[in-house]
């Protein structure tokens, strides 16, 4: 009898443990489901826009508009706009030129990128479109920033610095007929042009701004000289932050053109963050 009672007690204990284990198992999926629902609702409903702070070296400014509905990315618009307000996806001339060279064109690759993001709901899962590597990079940078705003429900435009911090150097490939070669060194800090150094160097490594003989001859003839006109051009670019607003210096028209050509290439490097020194062909060649 005593043994029977002991066995009964043990049986009750075993059944109790089994029931507790079963209850614990049945509750786990409910807990995970709640976590999944919470992680899925990462974004606040609304429209979110990200745009670069300036036009690129080709005169376009890219932007992304993302619409979030029920916590999900429901619609995406990616495009470029020029200073006249025209969209790159509607530029037939650009389409023909790019399609012939790259096998794709703005209206096509923007749609592919947009659809990838809506489908995957993740910027990390958006693949680069063949023939549109640079634009794919721009899309991902802009979309990521727009979605950061979406997480907070911040509907103000997210503005991104187009220029990458660093020092960018560009020079002409060869010396001109007078033995000089133009060069520009451009520094970017906090996404802004912080310093510019423009000069000419000869085969001996001497700078035109230090050549007293050249200064005297040019000043007598043109009313300006290298140390003066280079400084004016440098200051205008730093002040205006745009090459389009850098006027030619009177008496140094040719050098002003050199400055713009070299600085334009330097700014193109700054857009991609490419810090390798570049060379370009002189306009005289």
N, C-alpha and C positions, 0 to 999 in steps of 0.2 A: 504493500500500500504506500509506504514511504517512498519507495523507488518510483512508483507510478506518479506521485505528486511532483517529484523532482523532474521527471521526464516531461510532465505537463507544463511545468514552469519554463523549462528550457525551450519547449516548442513554442510557447507564447512569445518568448524573447526573440527567437529566430524570426517568427512571423512579423513581429513589430519592426525589426531592423529592415526586413524586406520591404515592408510598406513604406517606411521612411525613405529608403533608397529609391523606390518607385516614384514617390512624390517629388523627390529632388530632381529626378531625371525628367519628369514631365514639365517642370517649371523652367528648365534651362532654355528650351527653344523660345518660349515667350519672352525671356529676358533678352536673348540675342536679337529677336525680331524688333524689340523696342530700340536696341542700339542701332540696328540697321536703318530703321526709320529716321532716327535722329541724325545719322551720318549722311543720309540721302538728302535731307533738307538743309544743304549747305548754303543755299542762296536765298536772298530775300526777293520776292517778286518785284519786278520793275524793269526799267530800261537803263542800261549802263553803257557809257561811251568812253573810249580811250583814244587819244590822238597824240601824235608827235608835236613838239613845240615849235617846229619850223619846217619849211619846205626843204626837200632834199636838193642835191646838186643838179637834178634834172627838172626841178620846178614843181615837184609833187609832194603832197603831204598825206600820209596814210592814216586811216582811222578804222576803228571797229565799233559797231553798235551791237550789243547783246541784250536780248529780251529774255527775262526769266519769268516763268509761269508755273505755279504750283511747286516752286522750289527747283525746277528743272530749266535747263537752257532750251528754250523753245524756238528761238530765231536768232540768226547771226547775219550781220552785214559787214563786209570788208571791202574797202575801196580806197582810191587815192583821189585827191582833189587838187587842181592847180590854182594859180592865183586868180584866174577868171571864174573859178567856181565850177569848172567842168570836171566830170568824173572820168577817170582813166578807162573804166569799163565801157564807156560810150565813145571812146576815141578810136575811130576806124583806122586812122593813119597809124596809131600806135599798135593796134591789133595786127595789121598787115606786117609791119616791121618786125614785131616780136615773134609772131607765128612762124614767119619764114626763117628766123634765126634760132628760136628755142623750141618750136613745136607746140607751143601753148600761147595763151594770150590772157589778158586781165579778166575778161568776163568768164572764161573757162576756169582758170586756176583759183579765182576768188570763190567761185561756187563750190569747187572741190573742197577747199579749206573750210568753208562754212558748213557744208554737209558733214564733214568729218567731225567737227566739234559738236554739232547737234546730236549726231549718232553716238559718239563716244562719251560725251559729257565731261571730257577731260582734255586739257591742252596738251598734256604729256602724251596722249594717244593720237595726236594729230601728226600724220606723216608729211614730210616735205614733198611738195609737188615737183616732179621732174621738169626742169626748164624754168622754174620759178623759185630757186633756192632763197634768194634775198627777200623776196616778197613773203615766202613762207615763214622766214625768220621774223619779219616785221609783224605778220599776223599773230604769231605765237606770243611775242612780247606784248603786243597791244591787248590781245585776248586775256592773257594772264592778269594784266593790270586791271582790266575791266571787271574780271571776276573777283578780284580782291575787293573792289568796291561793292560788288554784289553780295559778298559775304556779310558786309556791314550795312547793306541797304543804303549806301551812299550814292545818290544819283547825280552828283556833280561830275563834270568831265574829269577824267584822269589824264593828266598831261605828262608825257614822258619826254625826257631829253633825247633828241636824236643823236647828238654828238657824244662820243665816248671820251672820257677823260684820258689825257695823254699828250705826247708830243709827236707831231707829224711833220716829216720833211719831204720836200719835193724840189727837184732841180731839173734844168733842161739837160737833154742828153748830150749836147755838144756845145762848144764855144761858138759865139757869133763871129762875124767878119772882123770885129774889132778886138777879138780875143777875150770876150767876157761871157760868163754863163750865169743866168739868173737863178736864184734859189730862194725858197721860202721855208721858214720853220714856224709852225703854228702850234700853240699850246691851248689845250682845252681843260678847264677846271670847273667842276660842278655843272657840266653840260654847256658851258658858255666859253666863247673865245676869250681867253684871258691875256694872251700876249702873241704878238706877231713880229717876226724878224725877216725883213726883205732886203736882199743885197745881190750884188754880182761879184763873182770871183774869177780871177784870171788863172792861167796855167801855172803861175808861180804861187798861187794860193793867197794872193793879196786881194783885199776887198776894195770895191769901187768907192765906197763911202769914206775910205781912208786915203784915197788918191788925191792929193792936193792939186796936182797938175790938171787932172780931169775936172776937179771942182772949178778951178779958175776959168778954164776954157768953156765949160758948159754954162756957168753963171753969166759970163759975158754975152753968150749967144742966146740963152733961153730964159734967163732971169731966175733960174733955180739950179740946184745941184743935188747929187745923190744923197748926201746925208739929210737934206731937207725934204726932198720929195718922197723918199722911202719912209721917213718918219710920218709924214702926212697920210700916206696910204695905210700904214700900219694902224695909226690912231683911228682912222675912219672905220676900219673894219672892226676893231675892238669896240668902238663906240656904237656902231649901228648893228653889229652882229650879222650883217647881211652884205654879201658882195654886190647885190643889185643896188645898194645904196652907197656904194663907194664911187665917188666921182673921180674922173681923171684929173691929174694935177696939171695945171697949165704949164706948158714948156716941157712936159715929160709924158706926152701922150703914149709913145711907144712903150716906155717903162711901165706906165699905168696898165697897159694891156698885158704886159708880161706878168705883172703882179696878180692881175685877176685870173689869168690862165693857171698860174702856179698855185694860187690860193684855192681856186676851185677844185683842183686835184687833191690838195691837202684836206679840204673839207669832205671830199668824197671818202678819203681814207678814214677820217674821224667818224664818219657815219657807220663804218663797219668795224672800227677799232683796230684797223691794220696799221701797225707801227713801223713796218718795214719801209725804209727810204725809197721813194719812187722817183722815176724820171719820166719826162714827157718831151715830145718833139717841140722844138721852137716854132713859133708861128711863122718865122722867116723861112723855115726849111720847106 
